[in-house]
Amino acid sequence: MPPPDPTIPAVIFRGAQAGDLPAIIALIADDGLGRGRDNASLPLDSSYVQAFDAMAKDANQVMLLAELNGELAGYLQITFIPGLSRKGAWRGQIESVRVATRLRGKGIGGAMLEHAIGLCRERGCRLVQLTSDKTRAEAHRFYGRLGFVASHNGFKLTL
């Protein structure tokens, strides 16, 4: 992970609020994969609002924002998953990791993931896992630099 850019002020982390939803969806849709799967045009599709509301009510969901000078710089979701394997270990599943295109390479993503890993530790998780599309080679290198290991093959079934 590159050292933080000294010209960038400190990033502030906070939970997402309903008013953040349009900016979050715009961030998720702002790449090659996102443009094909998501739609940030306003008004937002009601399915985004319904998903946000369900996540906001679920104590095992965290929607983490990284803010820089009051502007959304990054987003990720953590789902805390109880399990019986690994002696009843809880897992932190990280999804939808995004950093604003113009702010990439400045250490924001690394700081955001370090913060998320800390939240997983606080919740007693013994494992943090994430998935990344096979086409995201740069993201794979980034996760490897943070200590993540590509130990499994993932499978998805679109319904």
Protein Blocks (a to p, Z undefined) as FASTA:
>chain_A
ZZddfkbccdddddddfklmmmmmmmmmncfklmmmgccbdcddfklmmmmmmmmmpmkb
ccddddeehiafbdcdddddddfehnhiacdddehiacdfklgonlmmmmmmmmmmmmmm
mnopabdcddddfklmmlmmmmmmnopacfbccddddZZ
